[in-house]
Amino acid sequence: DKDKIDRLARQGDYYNKVFSKITLVTTERKLKEALDKIPAFWGVIVAYDMKGVVKFRHIRKISTNPLFDKELALATLWKSELTNV
């Protein structure tokens, strides 16, 4: 609950380029604000506390990211990771 939803705009631009599928995990308190700021193809999960145990509820199913750039995604890998691809 301490992370700022405002960071999503900047981070999301990068995530959209290098991840083929993206899921945001947030809290009920920040859900509406998050849904207003993320693309429709992102999946959404709400984390909540139930008697001291963290539980998860799926809000929106993930879709394939149309902005994914394979070349940029490869550029994020270490050399040792690239040799295993």
C-alpha positions as CSV (number, residue, x, y, z in Angstrom):
1,D,0.0,0.0,0.0
2,K,3.0,2.3,0.3
3,D,4.0,2.2,-3.4
4,K,2.7,5.2,-5.4
5,I,0.4,4.6,-8.4
6,D,1.8,7.7,-10.0
7,R,5.0,5.8,-10.7
8,L,3.0,3.5,-13.0
9,A,2.9,6.0,-15.9
10,R,6.7,6.1,-16.2
11,Q,7.3,2.5,-15.3
12,G,4.4,1.2,-17.4
13,D,6.0,2.7,-20.6
14,Y,9.1,0.6,-20.0
15,Y,7.2,-2.5,-19.0
16,N,5.0,-2.3,-22.1
17,K,8.1,-2.5,-24.3
18,V,9.9,-5.4,-22.6
19,F,7.2,-7.7,-21.2
20,S,4.8,-9.6,-23.4
21,K,2.3,-10.0,-20.5
22,I,2.0,-7.8,-17.4
23,T,0.0,-8.2,-14.2
24,L,-0.3,-5.5,-11.6
25,V,-0.8,-6.5,-8.0
26,T,-2.4,-3.8,-5.9
27,T,-4.6,-3.2,-2.9
28,E,-8.3,-2.6,-2.7
29,R,-7.5,1.0,-1.6
30,K,-5.5,1.7,-4.8
31,L,-7.5,-0.4,-7.2
32,K,-9.6,2.4,-8.8
33,E,-6.7,4.7,-9.3
34,A,-4.6,1.8,-10.8
35,L,-7.4,0.8,-13.2
36,D,-7.6,4.4,-14.4
37,K,-3.8,4.5,-15.2
38,I,-3.0,1.1,-16.7
39,P,-3.7,-0.3,-20.2
40,A,-6.6,-2.7,-20.7
41,F,-4.2,-5.5,-21.6
42,W,-2.6,-5.6,-18.2
43,G,-4.0,-8.2,-15.7
44,V,-5.0,-7.0,-12.3
45,I,-4.8,-8.8,-8.9
46,V,-5.9,-7.4,-5.6
47,A,-3.9,-8.5,-2.5
48,Y,-5.7,-8.3,0.8
49,D,-5.3,-9.5,4.4
50,M,-7.5,-12.1,5.9
51,K,-6.8,-12.8,9.5
52,G,-3.1,-12.2,9.0
53,V,-2.8,-14.2,5.8
54,V,-2.3,-12.4,2.4
55,K,-4.9,-13.5,-0.1
56,F,-5.2,-12.7,-3.8
57,R,-8.3,-12.0,-5.9
58,H,-8.2,-11.8,-9.7
59,I,-9.8,-8.6,-11.0
60,R,-8.9,-8.5,-14.7
61,K,-7.6,-11.3,-16.9
62,I,-4.3,-10.7,-18.6
63,S,-4.1,-10.1,-22.4
64,T,-1.2,-10.2,-24.8
65,N,0.7,-6.9,-24.9
66,P,0.5,-5.3,-28.3
67,L,3.3,-2.9,-27.5
68,F,5.9,-5.6,-26.7
69,D,9.2,-5.2,-28.5
70,K,11.2,-8.4,-28.8
71,E,14.5,-6.7,-29.5
72,L,14.2,-4.4,-26.5
73,A,13.3,-7.4,-24.3
74,L,16.4,-9.2,-25.5
75,A,18.5,-6.1,-24.7
76,T,17.5,-6.4,-21.0
77,L,19.2,-9.9,-20.7
78,W,22.7,-10.6,-19.5
79,K,25.1,-12.3,-21.9
80,S,24.9,-15.6,-20.0
81,E,21.1,-15.5,-20.3
82,L,21.2,-14.7,-24.1
83,T,23.4,-17.8,-24.7
84,N,20.6,-19.9,-23.1
85,V,17.9,-18.5,-25.3
